[in-house]
Every structure is written in structure tokens, then in C-alpha cells.
Amino acid sequence: MKILQNISLLILFALMSIACEKENPATDLVPSGAGESSLTINLSDEALTKSSEALKGDKIDNLRVWLSDETGKVVRFATRSYTSGTLSDIVSFDNLASAHYTVYVLANSTDLSSYVLDSYIDASFTQAILNSYDYDSQIMPLSYFGILDIGPGNNVVNASLVRTSARYTVSIKNHSNFNLVLSNLSLSAIAPDKTYLFDHSGKLPSGLTYGSLTPVSGTVVPAQSESVVMDELLFEGSASTYSLNISGSMTSGTSSAIAIGDESTSFNTTGTFLIRNASSGEYLGVNGNSLVTDDITDAQLSSGSTDCSDYLWKFSGLNQTTLKNVGSGKYIYQSRGYLYLYDSYYETFTVGTSNSGSQSCLFFKSSYTSGYYWKYYYYLNDNSLDADSNKNKPSDDGSYWKVRSYTAGESKTFDNTSELTYIKENGAVAKLQSILRNQHLNTVINLYYNEETCTMEFEVEPWDSVNCEISFE
């Protein structure tokens, strides 16, 4: 498993003072005359996590250092804060007696604020729990603790700050000549709800509940390209199952999986069309047995992330036509000024064009009459479809419509689930059973498509010392 480069923390014991430039003055609380040794902690930050710049665990916003003696009493305490974050700093303690000490460092966290100079380190401190953290808006907490044996003279100790989280990345390499449209990429429940603030060498808090990372859907990976489709931070844990599900389709096309035409008044009897209201911009669709209008973005329509079949319509003619919904198979029918959906009973509508300002639009008129020469013009009224018996012509109140052609490319669907494995030091393959803090696990999905046989195979290669390669052939 790939382990991210650690933040370097160098602890030096020296008799000389080391100066450093800080954004805020030090608030080190140091009693006098305890001994002749001094402690200097050099913090430097050279690692990267989720970007090419130092952030989300690489930049230090605030810092606290506790030095406790063998009884657990805090004999030295220092705090730092940084307006714009920092990548390095130095903390110094003087007048230390030769003895055994424990040093604790906590960065980017306000927890444990009650522990100050002369406090006693107890289980509530060492086993403090981090229940949640917003990685999108806050910098990742970092921590370290170590036992020091301070003797006379200069002493040098190297240590490392450790991130409280692991990172999980999924990349897709599309080696085919087709676009890949993800319907779903998800992992089993592998994300614990809490963790220790300090590293306990793989020991986990009791009562962990495992949840799922946010699934990915609607992402398009173009032909002959590579894309990172998931990049998440999670607490360390040992879930019962580590598996990955990927489903979607491979679709022909140059730039998108689905071709959608511009707004127009032109339609035919062979294709499928979106019907869009010229005033609201919403699309005519079906929800159960009701006609609805919804606002759907072009990105949703073209990526395949939204099932568009309930918003697709077929015309039976050019001037006189039925309106059949593709998803439900139902037809539009009107009665006494109300619109209904029927499985087989349908009505023929007159379709015409009329100008709305400078643009030409469509209108739909009922061909039904009953004793009176009433014409029903269909329009949008408070987000519902209705009919108006008093209209003699369409107007800009919602009775103007446009159509857009909708063509789905040739596609091949897939749906596969596979357990994640890794290669042990002896070369044996084993199931992945845990993810530890400060680790970066990178799953790479290689996708190939045999155009001659139109077949695909899903193969999961084990984790090696660098990453996990998943081949999708």
C-alpha cells in the first residue's frame, strides 16, 4: 500500500537557542531552573495529499505541544497559530532535567483545550476521539506522540506528524475508442464514523459504525483518456468487506455519450424528442400517471446520469399526431380541458407553428370538439400541464414549445462487483482487511473494449507495493 510521505518532525536537544520567524509570538509556558538540558522541536512540512499545493493535512493552521514527565504532569506547554498556515516552525523548551518524558503534538484541532501547563495527561487525553471533520472546509488534523529519554548533552530525536485520516483514490484509464459513462461507482461500507486523535498503531476505538463514501455517477471518461473519478478522505478502520462496484456503459460518440440537438420546431416520426416549454425552459415528462414539467440540465441529459426515457416523446405524424411517452409507453389524452395519460387510448393533436417574439415555436391543439367549436391550446400553468378552452391562439403565457432531438449512441452496459486484494510480503494474495491513517490507497481501473466481439471482462488485480490495478477488459 502506498504510504504518503510523512511530515517531518525533528526533535533536537541542544544548549543553544534557535530563533525562528513566526506569524504570532510564542506562548510557550516554561518554568525556570528545572535542569540544564534544552529541547528544540523543528517542524517541517514537505508532503502533499490531495493537491499539488500544501493543504488538507500538509499545512499547519494551529499547533500545540505538551511535554509530560513520568507522572503525567505537563511540565512544558506551547501553542502556535498561523494566519495563513505554515509549512515549518520551531518550538523550544529550556531548563529540562535529565529524565523520561512524553511529548504530544496536535495540529489543526481545537480539541483537548483544557489540558495546559500543570495538567495531568490521562486516558481522556491519550484516547481522545475525533468524531467528524469537514475536509472540504477544514485542514486535516495531525498528531504525534513519543517517549523521550533525555540525558546530558545534546540529544537528537526524529519523529513524524501523522494524519488522522487515510486517502482513497479511484482512477479510470479508458483504453477504448468509446466513451465511458459511469452509472455508479461505489465502495462497500468502509468509512468509520470516528477515530483516535493520536495514533494507536492500528488499534481502533470500540463501537465503530461503518458507512459508505459518496458514490460517483454521471461521470464521463472520454475515449483514450484517464480521469480521477473518486478522491476521498476517511478514518482508518477494519471493515468486514472491501469491495468495489462499477456499472455504466460504453457508448459511441466523439464528445458525449448522448447527442442532443438544438431547440427547434422540426421533428419526424422516426426519432425521439425532448419537448421543452419556451417560457419556463422545463421539459415535458411523465411521473407515474401524471404529466409533469421538470428542469433538467444539459449535463444531466448528455452524461446519462439521469434516466431521460420519461421525458422522451415520439410523434406519429407531422401535422396531426399522437404524443407517446417513451419511458411509460402512455399517450396524452384530453377531456373537458384536462390532460390525462392512457396506456392505449390516445388523441390526435394538431401541431402548428407560431411566432413568439422573433422566434418560431410549436403549439399543440386538441382536435376534439363537442357541440362547440372550442380549441384547446396546451400551456404551462404553475408547473403543471393544463388546457384552456378560452384561447383562440397560443400566446406567451406558456403555450409555446420547442423540441430537441435525442439520440443515444451505440452502447454496451456493464455491472461488476469485486473484492479488493493486496500482495503480502511473501508474494501471497490476501483480501484487503484494513486501511490505516496516513495511507494512500490508489485503485486504477483499466478499461478495454473488444469491438469485434463486443465483449468485456472485469478483472481485479491485487494490491501491490504501489497501488491496486483493476483491469476491465
C-alpha positions in Angstrom: 0.0 0.0 0.0 1.3 3.4 -0.9 2.1 5.4 2.3 2.2 9.1 1.8 5.4 10.9 2.6 5.2 11.9 6.3 5.5 15.4 7.7 9.0 15.6 9.2 9.3 16.5 12.8 12.9 16.8 14.1 13.4 17.0 17.8 16.8 18.2 18.9 18.3 18.7 22.3 20.8 21.5 22.4 22.3 24.0 24.8 22.0 26.8 22.3 18.9 28.8 21.4 17.4 28.5 18.0 15.4 31.5 16.7 12.6 31.3 14.1 10.3 33.7 12.4 6.6 33.3 13.5 3.4 35.0 12.5 2.3 35.2 16.1 4.6 35.4 19.2 5.2 32.1 21.1 3.1 31.4 24.1 5.4 28.7 25.5 4.9 28.3 29.2 8.3 27.3 30.7 9.0 27.3 34.4 12.6 28.1 35.3 15.5 26.2 36.9 14.5 22.5 36.3 17.7 21.4 34.7 20.5 22.0 32.2 19.1 20.4 29.1 17.0 22.1 26.4 14.6 20.7 23.8 14.1 22.1 20.3 11.4 20.7 18.0 11.9 21.5 14.4 8.7 21.0 12.4 8.9 20.9 8.6 6.2 20.0 6.1 7.2 18.7 2.7 4.4 16.2 2.0 1.4 16.5 -0.3 -2.1 14.9 -0.1 -5.0 15.9 -2.3 -3.4 18.6 -4.5 -0.2 20.0 -5.9 -0.2 22.6 -3.1 0.1 22.1 0.6 -3.3 21.9 2.1 -5.8 19.5 3.7 -3.2 17.9 6.0 0.0 19.4 4.7 -0.4 23.0 6.0 -0.5 23.7 9.7 -3.1 26.2 10.9 -2.5 25.9 14.6 -0.3 23.8 16.8 0.0 22.7 20.5 2.8 20.8 22.2 2.6 19.1 25.6 5.7 17.7 27.4 4.8 15.5 30.4 7.0 13.8 33.0 6.8 10.3 34.2 3.8 11.1 36.5 1.9 12.5 33.5 2.2 16.1 34.7 2.5 18.7 31.9 5.8 20.4 32.6 6.1 22.3 29.3 3.3 23.6 27.1 3.5 25.6 23.8 0.9 26.9 21.4 1.1 28.4 17.9 -1.3 29.9 15.5 -0.8 31.0 11.9 -2.9 33.4 9.9 -2.3 31.7 6.6 -0.9 28.4 7.7 2.7 27.3 7.7 4.9 24.5 6.4 7.6 24.8 9.2 8.2 26.1 12.7 10.4 25.6 15.7 9.3 25.0 19.4 12.0 25.2 22.1 12.0 24.3 25.8 14.8 25.1 28.1 15.9 24.1 31.6 14.9 20.5 31.5 16.2 17.9 33.9 17.6 14.6 32.6 14.6 12.2 32.8 11.9 10.3 30.9 9.3 12.5 29.1 6.5 12.0 26.7 5.8 14.6 24.0 2.4 15.1 22.4 1.8 17.3 19.3 -1.6 18.2 17.9 -2.1 20.4 14.8 -5.2 21.8 13.1 -7.5 21.0 16.0 -9.1 22.8 19.0 -9.7 19.5 20.9 -8.1 19.0 24.3 -8.1 22.7 25.1 -8.5 22.1 28.8 -5.0 20.5 29.0 -2.5 23.2 29.8 0.7 23.6 31.9 0.5 21.6 35.2 -2.4 19.5 33.9 -2.1 15.7 34.0 -2.2 13.6 30.9 -4.9 10.9 31.4 -6.8 8.3 29.3 -9.3 11.1 28.2 -6.3 12.8 26.6 -4.5 9.8 25.1 -7.7 8.2 23.9 -9.5 11.3 22.7 -11.9 10.7 19.9 -12.3 12.6 16.6 -15.9 12.0 15.6 -16.1 14.0 12.4 -14.2 16.5 10.3 -15.2 18.6 7.3 -12.3 18.0 4.9 -13.7 20.3 2.3 -13.5 23.4 4.6 -11.0 22.5 7.3 -7.4 21.4 7.3 -6.8 17.8 8.3 -5.8 17.2 12.0 -2.2 15.9 12.5 -0.8 14.4 15.7 2.2 12.7 17.2 3.4 11.3 20.5 6.7 9.8 21.5 8.6 8.8 24.6 11.8 10.7 25.1 14.8 9.7 27.3 16.6 13.0 27.9 20.2 12.6 29.0 23.0 15.1 29.5 24.5 16.8 26.4 22.9 17.1 23.0 20.2 14.6 22.1 18.6 14.2 18.6 15.3 12.5 18.0 13.5 12.3 14.7 9.7 11.9 14.6 6.8 12.5 12.2 3.4 14.1 12.5 0.7 11.6 11.3 -2.5 12.5 9.6 -5.6 11.3 11.3 -7.1 10.1 8.0 -6.4 7.9 5.1 -7.0 8.8 1.5 -8.7 6.6 -1.1 -8.4 7.4 -4.8 -10.0 5.7 -7.8 -8.8 6.4 -11.4 -10.1 5.1 -14.6 -7.9 4.6 -17.7 -10.2 4.2 -20.7 -8.1 2.5 -23.4 -11.1 2.0 -25.7 -12.4 4.1 -28.6 -15.7 4.6 -26.8 -16.8 7.0 -24.1 -17.3 5.5 -20.7 -20.4 6.7 -18.8 -20.5 5.8 -15.1 -23.9 4.9 -13.7 -22.4 4.0 -10.4 -19.0 3.7 -8.8 -19.3 2.8 -5.1 -17.4 1.0 -2.3 -18.8 -1.2 0.4 -19.2 0.3 3.8 -15.6 1.1 4.7 -15.7 4.5 6.3 -15.7 4.5 10.1 -17.6 7.2 12.0 -14.8 8.1 14.4 -11.1 7.7 15.1 -8.5 8.4 17.8 -6.8 11.8 17.7 -3.4 10.1 18.3 -2.1 7.1 16.5 -2.6 3.8 18.4 -0.6 1.7 15.9 -3.7 0.3 14.3 -5.8 -0.2 17.4 -9.3 1.2 16.7 -11.9 2.7 19.0 -14.7 0.5 20.2 -18.2 0.7 18.7 -17.2 1.8 15.2 -20.0 2.2 12.7 -19.0 1.9 9.1 -20.7 4.0 6.4 -20.2 4.4 2.7 -18.2 7.0 0.8 -20.2 9.2 -1.6 -20.9 7.2 -4.8 -19.9 8.6 -8.2 -22.4 8.8 -11.0 -22.8 10.6 -14.3 -19.0 11.0 -14.8 -17.9 10.6 -18.5 -14.4 9.4 -19.2 -13.8 10.1 -22.9 -12.2 7.5 -25.2 -8.4 7.1 -24.8 -8.2 9.2 -21.7 -7.6 8.9 -17.9 -9.6 10.5 -15.1 -9.6 10.5 -11.3 -13.3 9.8 -10.5 -13.1 9.4 -6.8 -10.7 11.1 -4.3 -11.9 10.8 -0.7 -10.5 11.0 2.9 -11.7 8.6 5.5 -10.8 7.5 9.0 -8.8 4.3 9.5 -10.7 1.1 10.0 -11.0 -2.6 9.5 -14.3 -3.2 7.7 -15.8 -6.7 7.2 -15.6 -6.3 3.4 -13.7 -4.1 1.0 -15.3 -4.3 -2.4 -15.9 -2.0 -5.3 -18.9 -1.9 -7.7 -18.8 -0.2 -11.1 -21.6 0.0 -13.5 -22.3 2.0 -16.6 -22.0 1.9 -20.3 -19.5 2.3 -23.2 -21.1 4.5 -25.8 -20.0 5.6 -29.3 -19.7 9.3 -30.0 -16.9 11.9 -30.2 -17.5 14.2 -27.3 -20.5 12.9 -25.3 -22.4 9.7 -24.8 -25.7 11.1 -26.0 -26.3 13.5 -28.8 -28.9 16.2 -28.1 -30.0 18.6 -30.8 -30.6 22.4 -30.6 -34.0 23.8 -29.9 -36.1 23.6 -33.0 -39.6 23.3 -34.4 -38.6 20.4 -36.6 -39.4 16.8 -35.7 -40.1 13.5 -37.5 -41.9 10.2 -36.9 -38.8 8.0 -36.6 -36.7 9.7 -33.8 -37.3 10.6 -30.2 -37.6 14.1 -28.9 -37.5 16.2 -25.8 -40.4 18.7 -25.6 -39.4 21.9 -23.8 -41.5 24.8 -22.8 -40.3 28.1 -24.5 -41.2 30.2 -21.4 -40.0 28.2 -18.5 -37.3 26.1 -20.1 -38.7 23.0 -18.4 -39.1 19.6 -20.1 -42.4 17.8 -20.5 -42.3 14.4 -18.8 -44.2 11.7 -17.0 -44.2 10.8 -13.3 -46.3 7.7 -12.7 -49.7 8.6 -14.2 -49.2 12.3 -14.2 -47.8 14.7 -16.7 -45.1 16.9 -15.2 -42.6 19.5 -16.2 -39.0 19.5 -14.8 -35.9 21.5 -15.1 -33.1 19.2 -16.3 -29.6 20.4 -17.2 -27.8 19.6 -20.4 -25.1 18.0 -18.4 -27.5 15.5 -16.9 -29.1 14.8 -20.3 -25.8 14.3 -22.1 -24.0 12.3 -19.4 -26.6 9.7 -19.0 -26.7 10.3 -15.2 -30.5 11.0 -15.5 -32.9 8.4 -16.9 -34.4 10.5 -19.7 -36.9 8.0 -21.0 -39.8 9.6 -19.1 -39.0 12.9 -20.9 -38.7 11.5 -24.4 -41.6 11.6 -26.9 -42.5 10.1 -30.2 -44.6 11.7 -32.9 -46.9 9.6 -35.2 -47.3 12.4 -37.8 -46.2 15.9 -38.8 -49.4 17.9 -38.7 -51.8 15.6 -37.0 -50.0 13.4 -34.4 -50.3 11.4 -31.2 -47.9 12.1 -28.4 -46.4 8.9 -26.9 -44.1 8.9 -23.9 -41.1 6.5 -24.5 -40.5 5.6 -20.8 -44.0 4.8 -19.8 -45.5 3.9 -23.2 -48.5 6.1 -22.4 -50.3 8.5 -24.7 -51.6 12.1 -23.9 -55.4 12.5 -24.0 -57.5 15.5 -23.0 -61.1 15.5 -21.7 -63.1 18.6 -20.7 -60.0 20.8 -20.5 -57.9 18.3 -18.5 -54.9 16.2 -19.7 -54.6 12.5 -18.9 -52.3 9.6 -19.7 -53.6 6.3 -21.1 -51.9 3.1 -22.0 -53.6 2.6 -25.3 -56.3 5.3 -25.6 -55.0 8.3 -27.3 -55.9 11.6 -29.1 -54.7 13.1 -32.2 -53.4 16.7 -31.8 -52.8 19.4 -34.3 -49.2 20.7 -34.3 -48.6 24.1 -35.7 -46.0 26.9 -35.6 -46.4 30.5 -34.4 -44.1 33.3 -33.6 -43.2 34.2 -30.0 -41.5 37.5 -30.5 -38.8 36.9 -33.0 -38.6 33.1 -32.6 -40.8 30.4 -34.2 -42.3 28.0 -31.7 -44.7 25.0 -31.7 -48.2 24.8 -30.3 -50.4 21.8 -29.7 -54.2 22.0 -30.2 -56.8 19.4 -29.4 -58.7 18.1 -32.4 -61.6 17.2 -30.1 -64.9 19.1 -30.3 -68.2 18.6 -28.6 -71.1 20.8 -29.8 -68.9 23.9 -29.6 -66.0 24.9 -31.7 -63.6 25.0 -28.8 -59.9 24.8 -29.4 -57.7 23.7 -26.6 -54.2 25.1 -26.5 -51.8 23.5 -24.2 -49.7 25.6 -22.0 -47.7 25.7 -18.8 -49.6 26.9 -15.7 -47.9 26.9 -12.3 -45.6 24.0 -13.3 -48.4 21.7 -14.4 -49.8 21.0 -17.8 -53.4 22.1 -18.5 -55.7 23.1 -21.3 -57.5 26.5 -21.8 -60.9 26.4 -23.6 -61.0 30.2 -24.0 -57.9 30.7 -26.2 -58.3 31.4 -29.9 -54.5 31.4 -30.4 -51.4 30.5 -28.5 -49.6 33.2 -26.5 -46.5 33.8 -24.4 -48.2 32.6 -21.2 -46.7 29.1 -21.6 -48.4 27.7 -24.7 -45.2 27.8 -26.9 -42.9 24.8 -27.1 -39.7 23.7 -28.7 -38.4 20.2 -29.5 -34.8 18.8 -29.2 -33.8 15.6 -30.9 -32.3 13.0 -28.6 -30.1 10.2 -29.9 -28.3 7.7 -27.7 -25.2 6.2 -29.2 -24.5 2.5 -29.6 -23.7 1.3 -26.1 -22.6 -1.7 -24.1 -23.6 -1.8 -20.4 -21.7 -3.4 -17.6 -22.2 -4.0 -13.8 -19.5 -5.7 -11.8 -18.5 -6.0 -8.1 -15.1 -7.3 -7.0 -13.3 -7.6 -3.7 -10.1 -5.6 -3.2 -7.0 -7.6 -2.5 -3.3 -6.9 -1.9 0.0 -8.7 -2.2 1.7 -9.7 1.0 5.5 -9.5 1.6 5.8 -13.3 0.8 4.0 -12.8 -2.5 0.7 -14.3 -1.5 -2.5 -12.6 -2.4 -4.9 -11.7 0.5 -8.1 -9.8 0.9 -7.8 -6.2 1.9 -8.8 -6.1 5.6 -7.9 -2.6 6.8 -7.0 0.9 5.8 -4.7 2.8 8.3 -4.2 6.5 8.9 -1.7 8.3 6.7 -2.0 5.7 4.0 -2.9 6.5 0.4 -4.7 3.6 -1.4 -5.0 4.1 -5.2 -7.2 1.9 -7.3 -6.7 2.1 -11.0 -9.4 0.7 -13.3 -8.1 -0.2 -16.8 -11.0 -0.5 -19.3 -10.7 -2.2 -22.6 -13.4 -3.0 -25.2 -13.2 -5.6 -27.9 -15.0 -4.0 -30.8 -15.0 -7.3 -32.8 -16.7 -9.4 -30.2 -18.4 -6.6 -28.3 -17.4 -8.3 -25.0 -15.9 -7.0 -21.8 -14.4 -8.8 -18.8 -13.9 -7.4 -15.3 -10.6 -8.4 -13.7 -9.3 -7.1 -10.3 -5.5 -7.3 -9.9 -4.2 -7.4 -6.3 -2.8 -4.5 -4.5 1.0 -4.4 -4.9 3.5 -2.2 -3.1 2.4 0.9 -5.1 -1.3 0.7 -6.0 -4.1 -1.6 -7.0 -4.6 -2.1 -10.7 -8.1 -3.2 -11.8 -8.3 -4.3 -15.4 -11.6 -4.0 -17.2 -11.3 -5.8 -20.5 
